[in-house]
């Protein structure tokens, strides 16, 4: 039974009861709970099960789970009912028996979403208490809740700017209809309901429809004037012929002026929202027969439609956000974090307000920056890039264009399958942005190579299809990450069944789309980042995480070219090992390029060129290497890409081991180098143990093994508990370990049946009087991905920072907090008194003056922001150099550039954390 127009707690309870009743008939297996079968259980537990209409099998499963964790669980406020609810959720998920919705169980145990998710996670007292399927369901629930909360908060604020407070009840009725329609549209149009950007664009489409169909007296002047005067209401003739119109798809009338106003007010791209409207949203309206209706649908009609969707999805009821229901309210701390922003120092200060950095605002800003950076880049190769192509011995132009066409079709189709049935056109837009970035980065790379090698013929590189596919895949991954569609909320895992595999476009989804091996993709990441200094920190971090995932597990999947390289390395009688422990003390050089890794697979000094082959035109440096005499047997050569991969792998492995040791073995520091020696030995000599497994699985096994032979009491449960607190980890790692083909088990079983059996002899050596020689500790260099994109402090000055210009097309409001003074050297700046103020700001150690440029006020100290002074002001309050000018400071910046670089490297080395 649909809810009444005016929502209330009573109405909601009726909905829940009705929903529970309909839920109980979804499957033949589901039947009324037999109380006689459950006399051995707590009567209140059985009552809870009966109220949620669970089956006998779910009741038994949940009770068994409860008994398994009962003694290990800490006290929970308000008794056991909350824990019983968590056990029931885990049981219906494992048994795939949808007896109740999330909202129904939340109401039954009086918890909100965040509290409930945390409680279910607490049930995992042992490594196998909560399945990976339940973990996946929790992650999906939490992600969808976070997105819906962010959308509702923006919806509330936007509605205050749209609607005039003529009649509170009438306005509330209108906004309720709008929010319910949006929830229904999102549920029907999108398979990825946790896609923040597309969901927000769909919300703007819903608001556009709501605004133009609501009474004008309800609108604020901005939106009242934004509605186009020429409307196309349905005439009598069109109404009579409505049945005929249904036979042909009619594209809804989009008020472009109104849509543009909405998009401008919300920092959203109009073309993208228009595309969403004309595809996904119009299809949704057609499904409700609303495309040509002049009126907005009634709340009761929308409620009935959404009720069906909500009960079918077994999710939380999104309408409750509008009601302010306690089950969907965010913890107060989270709300304050979202809303808090530096605004004013004192009430009487004249300071420009800085908008809060909400999830939606952050996403829109990132998209604006990406699109702004690509404004001058076309969909076709630029003139410079075309010249590089023509200079090749074999012109790659046609192959490049054909590849773009083929992969563009594949990408847009797969994007539509994952995101929503009407999102293929949206996929084409994403691909177009990716192509622009691909051409931009390629041109930058070739310019650098031309400068490095003094050649212009890059025929071998530009005719390498793997290089082009890798570069395009990296560009597309950047676009997907910018739009928030590729993230690592699940730790890069798609296991656990359900819809995840079909609707998750997180990395490495793109590799599957373009048919690329992860090991080949890794070769381009570092060069890609170096070629584009405008990449944001978040995107650089994202690509670094992609590289780590490749090294941790993706490159170790069966079929990876990594295994073939390792096989050649070990079977070919290599004079050197994959990466000798002696090289650990040598700094990891970051002067290699993508060309080195794709075209020069052999290490310098070992490459042998046939006499008849002078070498590729763009490999002159390597072609000049000495060749061996005819009577000398050539020794096995070593792959550059493999050597670099192992160097990075060892450093990543050691950093993770060092962190885990700091958690668990701080009282036994002597064990860390021993564990590392076993760990490194395994990666080098027993690399087959990594096949279809995770780096951390070998790390935890090595730690347990050494502690065992050294008589240190450290249990796997303790190791796993500490491991869960490490960054970028997933419970799948220790719950889902490959045992044999198609068979998985926990990390403990893996250790006993696989790891220990393979390395038993080696492990026992560490208990002898003559243990193996310890492997050197890898030198941890400055990360190649931490470039000086953030402001750097000028040595000798407490309050002067410089930062590279991201893009000349960006507005000052995007580039820097709006209360700051932005100076772009070389452009007109205005009156000379502004330069005097800058001189005063530079000479002053008073940060509040820098913020306001108003000497008449004395604001209180600010929290540290991006451009604030690193450290405290001088203790005596004195000011530096009274007569210094901006020109003098600029000269000082230029002369101390080298010192800044050295200082930055030292600081990064000290502060860098995994």
SVG drawing of the C-alpha trace seen along z (x, -y; Angstrom):
<svg xmlns="http://www.w3.org/2000/svg" viewBox="-9 -53 96 83">
<polyline fill="none" stroke="black" stroke-width="0.4" points="0.0,0.0 1.6,-3.3 2.3,-5.9 0.2,-9.0 1.2,-12.3 2.4,-13.7 5.0,-11.4 4.9,-10.5 6.4,-8.0 3.1,-6.1 2.9,-6.0 6.5,-4.8 5.8,-2.0 2.9,-0.9 5.2,-0.8 7.7,1.3 5.1,3.8 3.7,4.0 7.2,4.4 8.0,7.1 4.9,9.0 5.6,8.7 9.2,9.7 8.2,12.9 6.6,14.2 9.5,13.4 10.8,17.0 9.1,20.3 11.5,21.3 10.4,18.4 7.6,19.4 6.3,18.5 8.7,19.1 8.0,22.2 8.2,21.3 8.4,25.0 11.7,25.5 13.4,22.7 12.5,23.4 16.2,23.8 16.8,20.1 16.3,17.0 12.6,16.0 13.5,12.3 15.7,13.4 12.9,15.5 10.5,12.6 13.0,10.4 13.2,13.1 9.4,13.3 9.1,9.6 11.5,9.5 9.8,12.5 12.9,14.6 12.9,18.2 13.8,21.1 17.2,21.6 18.1,17.9 17.1,18.1 19.2,21.1 22.2,19.6 22.0,16.3 21.7,18.1 24.8,20.2 26.7,17.1 25.6,15.4 26.8,18.3 30.2,18.3 30.9,14.7 29.0,14.3 32.0,14.8 34.4,12.7 32.2,9.6 32.5,6.5 29.5,5.2 27.1,3.3 24.7,0.7 21.1,1.6 21.5,5.3 21.9,8.1 19.2,7.1 21.6,5.0 24.0,7.8 21.2,10.2 20.2,7.8 23.8,7.8 23.9,11.6 20.6,11.7 22.0,9.4 25.1,11.5 22.9,14.6 20.4,13.4 23.4,12.2 25.3,15.5 22.2,17.5 20.9,15.2 17.5,15.1 16.2,11.6 13.7,11.6 13.8,7.9 15.2,4.5 18.0,2.6 15.6,0.0 13.5,2.7 16.3,4.2 17.6,0.8 14.2,-0.1 14.0,3.2 17.3,2.7 17.2,-1.2 20.5,-1.9 21.5,-4.2 23.4,-3.0 26.8,-3.9 26.3,-2.3 24.9,0.8 27.8,1.2 30.3,0.8 28.5,3.4 28.5,6.0 32.2,5.5 32.7,6.1 31.3,9.6 34.4,10.7 36.2,11.8 37.9,14.7 39.2,14.6 36.3,16.6 33.4,15.3 32.2,12.9 32.4,14.0 33.8,12.0 30.2,11.9 29.1,10.0 32.1,7.7 31.2,6.8 27.5,6.2 28.7,3.9 31.0,1.9 28.2,1.5 25.8,0.4 28.2,-2.1 29.2,-3.6 25.6,-4.0 24.7,-5.6 27.6,-8.1 26.6,-9.1 22.9,-9.5 23.7,-11.5 25.9,-13.9 23.3,-14.2 20.5,-15.0 22.6,-17.6 23.2,-19.3 19.5,-18.9 18.5,-20.7 20.8,-23.6 19.9,-23.9 16.1,-23.9 16.6,-26.8 18.0,-28.8 15.3,-27.7 12.0,-28.0 10.5,-31.0 9.0,-30.6 5.4,-31.4 3.8,-28.4 5.9,-26.1 3.5,-23.2 3.3,-23.7 7.0,-24.0 7.6,-20.9 5.2,-18.9 7.0,-20.0 10.4,-19.2 9.2,-15.9 7.9,-14.9 11.2,-16.0 13.4,-14.0 11.2,-10.9 11.3,-11.2 15.1,-11.5 15.4,-8.4 13.2,-6.5 15.1,-7.8 18.5,-6.9 17.3,-3.4 15.9,-2.7 18.4,-4.5 21.7,-3.5 23.2,-0.2 26.0,-1.9 23.9,-3.8 27.0,-4.9 28.2,-6.9 28.2,-10.4 28.8,-12.5 26.2,-10.8 23.7,-10.7 24.2,-14.4 23.7,-15.2 20.5,-13.1 19.4,-15.2 19.9,-18.4 17.7,-16.9 15.0,-16.2 15.2,-19.7 14.9,-21.1 11.7,-19.2 10.4,-20.2 11.2,-23.9 9.5,-24.3 6.4,-22.4 5.8,-24.0 3.8,-27.2 5.9,-30.4 5.0,-31.9 7.0,-29.2 10.2,-30.1 13.0,-32.6 13.6,-35.4 16.8,-33.7 15.0,-30.6 11.7,-32.2 13.5,-34.4 15.6,-31.4 12.6,-29.5 12.3,-30.1 9.2,-32.2 8.5,-30.0 7.2,-26.8 5.5,-24.0 2.6,-22.9 0.4,-20.1 -2.4,-21.3 -5.8,-19.7 -4.9,-18.1 -1.7,-16.7 -3.7,-15.3 -6.1,-13.6 -3.2,-12.1 -1.2,-11.1 -1.8,-7.4 -0.3,-7.9 2.7,-9.7 3.5,-6.8 4.3,-4.7 7.3,-6.8 10.0,-7.8 9.6,-11.5 12.5,-13.4 11.5,-15.5 11.7,-19.3 14.8,-20.4 14.8,-24.1 18.4,-24.8 18.4,-28.2 17.0,-26.8 19.4,-23.8 22.4,-26.1 21.4,-28.2 21.2,-25.1 24.5,-23.8 26.3,-27.1 25.0,-27.5 26.3,-24.0 29.7,-24.1 28.5,-21.3 29.1,-20.9 25.9,-21.7 26.6,-19.4 27.1,-16.4 23.8,-17.1 22.0,-17.6 23.2,-14.3 22.0,-12.6 18.6,-14.3 18.2,-13.2 19.2,-9.6 18.8,-8.2 16.3,-10.7 14.1,-10.8 13.9,-7.0 12.9,-7.1 10.1,-9.7 8.9,-7.6 8.6,-4.6 6.3,-6.7 4.4,-8.2 5.6,-11.7 7.5,-12.8 4.8,-15.1 2.8,-15.7 2.5,-19.3 2.2,-18.5 4.5,-17.1 3.4,-13.7 1.6,-13.3 3.6,-12.2 1.4,-9.2 2.0,-8.0 5.8,-8.4 5.7,-6.8 4.0,-3.7 6.6,-3.3 9.5,-3.9 8.0,-1.5 8.2,1.3 11.8,0.5 12.8,0.2 11.3,3.5 12.8,5.2 16.3,3.9 16.2,4.7 18.1,1.5 17.6,-1.5 14.6,-3.8 16.0,-6.9 12.8,-8.9 13.8,-8.8 16.5,-11.5 13.7,-13.9 12.0,-13.0 15.1,-13.4 14.7,-9.8 17.3,-8.7 18.2,-5.5 19.8,-7.6 21.2,-10.5 24.9,-10.8 26.9,-11.0 27.4,-14.6 31.1,-14.4 30.7,-13.5 28.2,-16.3 30.6,-18.9 33.4,-17.6 31.4,-18.1 30.1,-21.5 33.1,-23.0 35.1,-25.5 37.1,-28.6 34.7,-31.5 35.5,-34.5 37.9,-35.4 35.7,-37.9 32.0,-38.8 32.9,-42.3 35.6,-41.1 35.0,-41.8 36.2,-38.4 35.0,-36.5 33.2,-33.4 34.8,-30.1 32.3,-27.4 32.5,-24.1 34.5,-21.4 31.7,-18.8 32.1,-15.6 30.1,-17.0 32.0,-20.3 35.3,-18.4 34.1,-16.2 32.9,-19.1 36.1,-21.0 38.3,-18.1 36.2,-17.7 36.5,-21.4 40.2,-21.2 40.5,-18.2 38.3,-19.7 40.1,-23.0 43.5,-21.4 42.2,-19.7 40.4,-22.8 43.2,-23.4 43.7,-19.7 41.7,-18.3 40.1,-14.9 42.8,-14.4 46.6,-14.5 47.9,-18.0 50.1,-19.5 53.2,-18.8 52.1,-15.2 51.3,-14.7 54.8,-15.8 56.3,-13.2 54.1,-10.6 55.3,-11.7 58.9,-11.6 58.7,-7.9 60.1,-5.4 56.6,-3.8 53.9,-6.4 51.7,-5.1 48.8,-7.6 46.3,-5.2 47.0,-2.5 46.5,-5.1 43.2,-6.4 41.9,-2.8 42.9,-1.8 41.0,-4.8 37.9,-3.8 38.0,-0.2 38.7,-0.8 36.2,-3.7 33.4,-1.4 34.5,1.2 34.9,-1.3 31.5,-3.0 29.7,0.3 31.3,1.8 30.7,-1.5 27.0,-1.4 26.8,2.2 28.4,1.3 26.8,-2.0 23.4,-2.0 21.5,-0.9 21.3,-4.4 24.9,-5.5 26.7,-4.5 26.7,-8.1 28.1,-9.1 30.8,-6.5 31.7,-8.1 32.1,-11.5 34.5,-9.9 36.4,-8.3 36.7,-11.6 38.3,-13.2 40.6,-10.2 41.7,-10.5 42.5,-14.2 44.6,-13.4 46.3,-10.6 47.4,-12.9 48.5,-15.5 50.7,-13.1 52.1,-11.5 53.2,-14.8 54.8,-15.7 56.6,-12.4 58.0,-12.7 59.2,-16.2 61.1,-15.0 62.6,-12.0 63.6,-14.4 65.4,-16.6 67.0,-13.6 68.1,-11.7 68.4,-14.5 66.3,-12.5 62.9,-13.0 62.3,-9.5 60.4,-7.5 59.2,-4.9 59.7,-1.8 58.0,-3.4 55.1,-4.9 54.4,-1.6 54.3,0.3 50.7,1.1 51.3,2.1 52.7,-1.3 49.7,-3.1 47.2,-0.9 48.9,-1.4 49.1,-5.2 45.4,-5.3 44.4,-3.1 46.2,-5.3 44.5,-8.4 41.1,-6.7 41.9,-5.6 42.7,-9.3 39.3,-10.4 37.4,-7.6 39.1,-8.5 38.4,-12.2 34.7,-11.4 34.9,-9.2 33.9,-6.1 37.2,-4.3 38.1,-4.3 39.5,-1.8 36.7,-1.6 36.7,2.2 40.5,2.4 40.4,3.4 38.5,6.6 35.4,7.7 34.9,11.0 31.9,11.8 29.3,12.4 26.3,10.3 26.3,7.4 29.9,6.1 31.6,7.7 29.1,6.3 28.8,2.8 32.3,2.1 34.5,0.0 37.3,-0.4 40.8,0.4 41.7,2.9 38.4,2.8 40.0,0.7 42.7,3.3 40.0,5.9 38.2,3.4 41.3,2.7 42.8,6.2 46.0,5.1 48.3,7.0 48.9,5.3 52.6,5.7 52.6,3.7 50.4,1.0 52.8,0.5 55.5,-0.5 53.8,-3.7 52.6,-5.0 55.7,-6.8 56.3,-8.4 52.7,-9.5 52.9,-11.3 56.2,-13.0 54.7,-14.1 51.8,-16.0 52.7,-18.2 49.1,-19.5 47.8,-16.3 46.2,-16.8 47.6,-15.1 44.5,-12.9 45.1,-11.6 48.8,-11.0 47.9,-9.1 45.3,-7.1 47.9,-6.1 50.4,-5.2 47.8,-3.0 47.2,-1.3 50.9,-0.6 50.9,0.9 47.9,3.1 49.8,4.3 52.9,5.2 50.9,6.7 48.7,9.1 47.4,8.1 50.7,8.7 50.9,12.1 47.7,13.5 48.0,16.6 48.8,15.6 50.7,12.5 53.9,11.8 55.7,11.4 56.0,15.2 57.4,15.7 60.1,13.0 60.9,14.7 61.1,18.1 63.5,16.8 65.5,15.1 65.9,18.3 66.1,20.9 68.5,18.9 71.4,19.1 71.4,15.4 74.7,14.0 72.7,11.8 69.6,12.6 66.3,10.8 67.5,8.1 70.5,8.8 70.3,8.1 73.6,6.1 71.7,3.6 69.3,2.7 71.7,0.2 71.8,-1.6 69.4,-4.5 66.4,-3.7 66.9,-5.9 63.8,-7.5 65.5,-8.6 64.0,-5.8 61.2,-6.5 58.4,-4.6 60.5,-4.1 63.2,-2.5 60.7,0.0 58.8,0.8 61.6,0.8 64.9,1.4 64.0,4.5 67.7,5.3 69.8,3.7 72.5,1.3 75.8,3.1 74.3,6.4 72.4,5.7 73.7,7.4 72.8,6.1 73.1,8.3 75.8,7.0 73.2,6.4 70.9,4.4 72.1,0.8 69.4,0.4 66.1,-1.5 66.3,-5.2 65.0,-6.2 67.4,-3.8 70.7,-5.4 72.0,-5.5 71.6,-1.7 72.8,-1.0 76.2,-2.4 76.8,0.1 79.8,2.5 79.1,5.9 80.8,9.1 83.6,10.7 82.5,13.5 84.3,16.2 82.6,15.3 79.4,16.9 76.9,14.2 75.5,14.3 71.9,14.0 70.6,10.5 68.3,8.9 65.1,7.1 64.9,3.4 61.2,3.6 61.6,6.7 64.6,5.2 62.7,2.0 59.5,4.0 61.5,6.0 63.2,3.0 59.9,1.3 58.4,4.6 61.1,5.0 60.7,1.5 57.0,1.8 57.3,5.2 59.7,3.9 57.7,0.8 54.6,2.9 56.6,5.4 58.2,2.5 54.8,1.1 53.4,4.4 56.5,5.0 56.0,1.6 52.5,2.7 53.4,6.2 57.2,6.6 58.3,3.3 59.8,5.3 61.6,7.6 63.4,5.3 66.0,7.9 63.3,10.0 62.5,7.5 65.7,8.1 65.3,11.9 61.6,11.8 62.7,9.6 65.4,12.0 62.8,14.9 60.3,12.6 62.8,11.5 64.1,15.0 60.5,16.1 59.9,13.4 63.2,14.0 63.5,17.8 59.9,19.1 58.0,16.5 55.5,19.2 54.0,18.8 52.8,15.4 50.8,16.9 47.2,15.7 48.0,14.6 48.8,11.4 52.1,10.0 50.8,9.5 49.9,13.2 53.5,14.1 54.5,11.2 52.2,12.5 53.3,16.1 57.0,15.1 56.3,13.1 54.5,16.0 57.2,18.5 60.1,16.6 58.3,15.8 57.5,19.6 61.2,20.7 62.4,17.9 59.9,18.9 58.1,15.5 54.4,15.9 52.6,14.3 49.4,15.8 47.9,15.4 44.8,13.9 46.9,11.2 48.8,10.6 45.5,10.4 44.0,7.9 47.0,5.6 46.9,6.1 43.3,4.8 44.5,1.5 47.1,1.0 46.2,-1.4 45.0,0.0 44.2,3.5 41.2,5.7 39.9,8.6 39.8,10.7 43.6,10.9 43.6,13.2 40.2,14.8 40.4,15.8 43.8,17.3 44.4,19.7 45.2,23.2 44.9,25.1 43.2,24.4 39.7,23.2 40.0,23.8 40.4,21.1 40.8,21.0 42.1,18.8 45.7,17.5 46.2,20.1 45.4,23.0 47.6,21.6 50.5,21.3 50.2,24.9 49.5,26.6 51.4,24.5 53.9,22.0 55.3,24.1 55.6,27.2 57.4,25.2 59.8,23.4 60.2,25.7 63.9,26.4 64.7,22.7 62.6,21.7 64.3,24.1 67.7,22.7 66.9,19.6 66.7,21.7 70.2,23.2 73.5,21.8 74.4,20.9 71.4,19.0 71.3,17.7 73.0,14.3 70.6,11.4 69.4,9.6 70.3,5.9 67.5,3.5 66.3,1.7 67.1,-2.0 63.8,-3.9 64.1,-6.7 62.1,-9.8 58.9,-8.7 58.9,-9.6 55.3,-10.6 55.8,-13.3 56.7,-16.1 56.8,-19.7 53.3,-20.5 52.4,-21.8 53.8,-25.1 57.4,-25.1 58.8,-27.4 61.6,-29.7 64.6,-29.0 65.2,-31.9 61.6,-33.0 58.8,-32.0 56.0,-33.3 56.9,-33.1 55.9,-30.1 55.9,-29.4 53.8,-27.0 53.8,-26.0 50.9,-27.4 48.5,-24.5 46.7,-26.1 46.4,-29.6 42.7,-28.8 41.7,-28.2 39.9,-30.9 41.4,-32.3 38.5,-30.9 39.6,-27.4 43.3,-27.8 43.4,-29.3 41.2,-30.1 39.1,-33.1 40.1,-35.2 43.8,-35.1 45.4,-37.5 46.4,-35.8 49.4,-37.2 50.3,-36.1 53.6,-37.6 53.6,-39.0 49.9,-39.9 48.2,-43.2 47.6,-43.5 45.9,-46.8 46.8,-49.7 50.3,-50.2 48.9,-50.2 48.2,-46.5 52.0,-45.9 52.6,-47.9 50.2,-45.6 52.1,-42.6 55.4,-44.1 53.8,-44.6 52.4,-41.0 55.8,-39.5 57.6,-41.5 55.1,-40.7 55.0,-37.6 51.4,-38.3 49.4,-35.6 46.1,-37.2 47.2,-40.2 48.0,-38.0 44.5,-36.5 42.5,-39.8 44.9,-42.5 43.1,-44.7 45.3,-46.3 42.3,-47.6 41.3,-44.3 43.1,-41.9 41.7,-38.4 42.5,-35.4 45.0,-32.9 43.9,-30.6 44.1,-26.9 47.0,-25.8 45.9,-25.9 47.8,-25.1 49.5,-28.5 50.1,-29.1 53.4,-29.4 55.1,-26.1 55.6,-26.3 55.1,-29.0 55.7,-32.7 58.8,-34.2 58.5,-34.0 59.2,-37.7 56.7,-38.8 59.3,-40.6 59.0,-41.2 61.6,-40.3 63.5,-42.8 61.6,-46.0 62.5,-47.4 62.3,-44.2 60.3,-44.4 58.6,-41.8 61.3,-42.0 64.0,-41.2 62.0,-38.3 61.6,-37.0 65.3,-37.3 65.9,-35.3 63.5,-32.6 65.5,-32.2 68.9,-32.0 67.8,-29.4 66.0,-27.0 68.6,-24.3 68.5,-24.6 64.7,-24.3 64.9,-21.0 67.4,-19.6 65.3,-20.7 62.2,-19.2 63.9,-15.9 65.2,-15.7 61.8,-16.6 60.1,-13.9 62.6,-11.3 61.9,-12.0 58.1,-12.4 57.3,-9.8 54.9,-7.2 53.3,-4.3"/>
</svg>
